Amino acid sequence: MAITSFPFIPYHPAKLSEAETQDKAAAYYKLMDSRRSVREFSDKRVSREVIENLILTASTAPSGAHKQPWTFCAISATALKKQIREAAEKEEFESYNGRMTPEWLEDLAPLGTDWQKPFLEVAPWLIIVFKKIYDVKEDGSKRNNYYVSESVGIACGFLISAIHQAGLVTLTHTPSPMNFLTKLLNRPANERPYLLLPVGYAADNVLVPDLERKPLQEVSEWYE
């Protein structure tokens, strides 16, 4: 380790037997393999405390130079969710009716999606993730952040995992372009919208596409 003047503290990771490690890995895979993207939400209340803990979990993600270049905007206000839906559907309508290529639309067909996004109002919470391109110091000067998209992407993965672990559902929504979110939420110039996640309980009798995930041999290469 390089010599540094910054303090270090002892770290005490869990000490598990090989069998315990195997069991935990298998159990977590089983949990996450049950995760599905859901587009039909219940309006059942989810407490702010739950959302706070989900965001705190996302914020434990590693980031370039530990700059933590993210802001999580949590929205439950009915009027604001309505504005977001209207703006998102405007962009989505344009995408489904001209912006998307025929191949893209063909790939989306099995999912049964269209430009209408009622879940943006029905879900009790929207979490909109912004990436910070740079930080602003107290004197107004800029300080670079590093590997911003990679860092925020990892944090979003943590967030999606935490949502599922809590018994809630979500959907990765990326209306394009997303600049309207910057305006509606009055975000500063150093932030860019990255991902929108509706969060809540699944609607009763919700249906999801009958999809299969690629098997291990198609998503991995081994060098032993």
N, C-alpha and C positions, 0 to 999 in steps of 0.2 A: 504494500500500500504506500502511496506517495505521502511524504511528510506534509502536514498541513497544520495551520494554526487554529483551525476550527475544531470545536469539541466533538468527540465521539463518545457514545455510551454503549454499554454492553447490550447485546441482543440475545434473547433467549427463545429461540424457536421451539415449537413443540417437538418433543422427542418420542417418536412413535416406533413401534416394532414394524418390521416389514409387512406383517399381516395386517396391522392397523392401517398402514399407508395404502396397501392394496384395497382394503375395504372402503376407506374414505374416497379414494380415487374413483372406484366403481360406483359408490353411492352418489357422488356428485355428478358423474356422467349421467346416471339414471335420472337424477333430478332435472338436469339441464336438457336432457333428451326429450323430456315431457313439455318443454317450453314451446309455445307456438305464438306467432303473431296474430293478434285478435283485433278485429275491426268493429265488433259489436260490444258495447260497454253497458254495464249497469250504471245508474246514477247514484248508487249507494255511496254514502259518505266515506271518505278516507281521511283520517285525522292529519293535521299538519305535522304532528310528531313523527308519524310514519314517513312522510315525505322528507322531513329533515334527516332522518336516519338513512334513507336511501341516498340522499345527496352526500351525506358524510361518507358513506361507503364508497361512492364514486370518487370522492376526493382523496381516497387512500391510494389511488392508482399512481404508478410511477410516471414521472414526467422528465423531459429534458432539463438537466441542471436543476431539478426540483423547483421549476418555476411555476408549476401548477397553473397552466395558462387557460383556465376555464372559468366560466360563470354559468351557474344553473339558475334559470329564471323559472320559478314555480308559480303557476297561475291557477286560481280557483274562481276568480271574479267572473260572474256570468256575462256581463257586458263585454269584457275584454275577450273572453273566449269566443263570443259571437263575432266580434270584429276580426279575430284571427281566422275563424272559419270562412267568413266572407272573402277575405283577402286571399286565403289559400285556395279556395275553390275557383276564384278568378284565374289564378295562375294554372291550376290543374286543368281547367276547361281548355285553356290555350294549349297545354301540353297534349291532352288527349285528342285535340282537334287541329293538329298541325305541327306541333313541335316534335312529337315522338315519331320515330321511323316505323314503317310497317313491321319490321322485325321486332322492335321493342314492344309494340302493341301485341304482337303474336306471343311473345314470351310472357306478357302479363295476363293474357287471356285465361290461363288455368286458375289464376288467383281471384278472378271475378271482380276486379277493381274497376272503378271509373272515377270521374272528376268530383263526384259528390263525397264529402267528408263529414257526415253528421257526428262522428265520434269526437270531433274537435269541440263540440258543445256538450255532448252527453257525458263524456269522461269527467270525473270530478276534478281531476288535475291535468294540466299540461306542464311538462317540464321541457323548456326550450334551452338547449345547450349552445352557448356561444364560445368560440375560441378567441383567445386574446393574442393578436398578432404581435403585440409588444406591450410592455407595461409603461405607465406614466409615473415618473418620480414626482416628489413633492414640489420640486422647482419647475415642473412642466416638461422636463426633458424626457426623451424616450430611452427605454432600455430593452434590448432585444430579448425575445423568448426563442427557445430552440425546439426543433422537432414538434412544432405546435400541433399539426394535424395528427401525427402519430400519437402524441400524448393524449389529446382529447378523444381520439378514437378508442384508446385503451380505457379511459375513464368511462366512456359510454358503454363499453362492454361490461365493466364492473357494475354500472347502474342497471343495465338490463338484467344481469344476473341477480342483483339484489331485489329487483322488482319481482322476479319470478320466485325467488326464495321466500318472499313475504306473502305469497299466495295471490299476488296481483297480476295483471296482464298489461301488455303494452304493444306498441307498434312503432317501428322506425319510420317516421314520416318526413319526407324531404321535398316539400313543394319547391319548385324551381322556376324562377329565382326566389330566394328567401329574404331579399332585402327589406320587404315590408315588415318583417319581424323587428328589425333594427329600429324602424320608425315607430311602430306601435308600442314597443317597450322602452323607447327612449334610451337606447344603448349608446355608449360612447364610441368614438371613431376608431378606437383600437380593437373593437370586438366585431366578429363576423358570425352570423347564425350558422350553426353546424348541423343540428339535428333537433327534431321536434318529437317528443314522446308523450302521447296521451297515457295516463296512468289511472287504473281503477280496477274494479272487479269485472269479470266477464259477465255479459248478459246471460240470463237464463236460456238454456237450450241453444247456446251459441254453436255455430258450425264453422269449421275451418277447412281449407282445402286438404284433400287426401294426398299429401306429398310424402316423399321419401328422401331421407338425407343420403348423401354419398357414403358408401362404405369406406372403412379405414384404408383399404388398399388404393382407393382413388384419391385420397386427400393426403397421403403421406409417402415419403421415401425414407428408407432405413439404411444407415451406414454403420454397421456393427463390426 
